[in-house]
């Protein structure tokens, strides 16, 4: 509703429609002006592995509520953000339901940015894996966690948290191994830093043959 999209004068986000604008404008700066209820509408993650979010997202100590993903789409790079290399701060993501495969987390699938005071609460993160047709053992799941899938080089998280349930599920009997799964982060690479971050949740492993 206002702003120029710069760090000093960020775009002001007040509605779900304005929030969706971030998905296709990933280099600008934003400030959340109030709580937003997404009404369980399917969310498209912000950024991608080849084009991460590089801007600034100031949650302004507000909450985005009722975020969900299409359960029929088991894709890589799932989370509120698919990939982040910018700055995100002072944000609560409440009542999330995330479905993904590799690089999946409530906050982000992967991140090499600066994240401060971001809370994922009342979340359900489902990570599924399946073999490529005709290739047993090919469905390896990697880099998935409650908060972040892959904490890359340059990732700096301070005072962040995940509260919820992380469920790993193999959706056929020939799926391969599960690697790099964690309550907060699936993997933490060299150069990543996690300070005063917490997990309060349950991890489930389910195999459905």
N, C-alpha and C positions, 0 to 999 in steps of 0.2 A: 504493500500500500504506500510505500515511500522509500526513500533512499536511492543511492546511486550505485550500489553494489561494490563499493570500495571498503577497505578496512575501516577508514574513518567515518564513512557514511554508508553502512551496509543496507541491503534491501531489508525492509521490515516485513516479516512473515506473520500473518494473522489467521489464515485459513488453510484448509487442506489443499485447496487448489493452488494457493501460493506456495505451499510446501512442495507440491509436485513440480513446480517450476525449477527447483534446484536440480532435478534429475537431468535436465537437458542444458543446464547452465552451471557447470561444475567448477568454474574458475573464479566465481564472484564471491563476495562476502555477504552473510545473512545474519539477521538477528531475530529470534523468535520473540514476539511481543506479548503472547498470551498462551495459555494451554490450548491444545488442539486435540479433539477427539476425531480419529480417522474413521470411526464407525465400522470397523472391520472390513473396509474396502481393501482389495488386494493391492499391495505395495510393490512398486518396482524399485530395486535398490539403486542408490545414488552411486555413480562412478562405475568403473570396470577396471580389470587388471591392466588393460592397455591404455586406459584413460581415467585414472583415479580422480577423485575429488581433490582439488588443489587449493580451494578457497578457504574461507573461515566461516564456521557455523557457531554462532553464539546462542546457546539455548536460553540465556537470560534467566536461568533457574526456573524455567517452565517445563511442562510435561507434554509429550506427545503420547496419546493413549490409543489403545485398540488397533495395533498395527498387525496385519496378517499378510500371508503370502499364499498364492494358489497352491493347494496341496497336490494338484496333479502335475505340477512342474517341479521336478527334482533336478535342479541346475547347480552348477558351480558358482561360487562368488555370491553367496546369499547373506543378507543382513540388512539393517537399515541402510548402511552403506555397503556397497560391494567392495570398494577399495578406496582408501583415503591416504593422501600424503600431505594434507593441509592441517588445519587447526579446528578442533571441535571442543567446546567447553560448556560447562554448566547446563547440562541437558539430562532429563530423565525420559527414558523410553519405557512405558508401562503397558502391561498386558500385551506382550508380543507373542505371536505364533509364527515361527520361522521354519520353512522346509528347505533343505538344500542337500548338496553332496559335498564335493571338495570345497575348501575355503568357505566355511560357513560359520557365522557367529551372530549373536543377537545384535551387537553394535555393528560389526563389520566382518566381512569375509577375510580381508587383509588390510593391513595398515602400516605405514611407515611415517606417520605424522605425530603431532603433539595433541594428546587427549587429556583433558583435565576435568574432573568432577562430572563424569558421565555415568549415569546409573541405568542399568537394565533390570527392571523389576517385574515380578509376576510373569516371567517369560517361559515359553515352551519352545525349545529348539530341537527339531527333528532332523537327524542326519541319516539319509538312506544311501545304500550302495547296491549296485547290481552289475552283474557281469555283462560285458558286451556280448551280444547274441552269437553263440557258437564258439565263444572263447572263455571256458571256465577259468575262474580265478582272476579275471581281468578287472573286476570292479573294486579297485583299491580306493578306500576313503582316506584322505589325508587332510591335515590342517583344519580341524574343526574344534571349536570350543564354545562355551557358554557366552562369553563376551566377544572374543576375537578368534578367528580361525588361525591366521598367520600373523604374528607380531614381527614385522620385518625389521631390517636394519634401519635405524632412525626412529623406530616406534618409541614413544615416550608417554607412558600412561601414569597419571598421578591421581590418587583419590577416586578411583573408578570401581565399579562393582557389578557383579552379576548375581541375581537372585531368581531362581527358577529351576526348571528341569531340562536336562540335556539327554536326549534319547538317541541311541545309535541303532539302526535297524538295517539288516540285510534283507533285501526284497526278493532274492532268489537263492537257491541252494548252492549255486556255483560262484557266488560273489567272492571276491578276494579278501585281502587282509585289511584290517583297520590300523592306521598308523597316525601318530601325532594327534591325539585327542586329549583335551584337558578341560577342567571346569571353568577356568578363566580364559586360557589361551591354548589352542591346539599345539602350536609350536612357537618358540621364542628364539629368533635368530640372533647371531652375533650383532652387537650394536643396539639391541633393543633394551629398554629400561622400563621396569614395572615397579612403582613405588606406592605403598599404602593402598593397595587394591585388594578387594575381598571377594569371596565366593560364598554364597549361602544357598545351597541347592542339592539336587539329586542327579546322579548320572546313572542312566539305565542302558543296558546292552540287550538288544532283542534280535533274535535271529528267526526269520519267518521263511521256512523252506517251502 
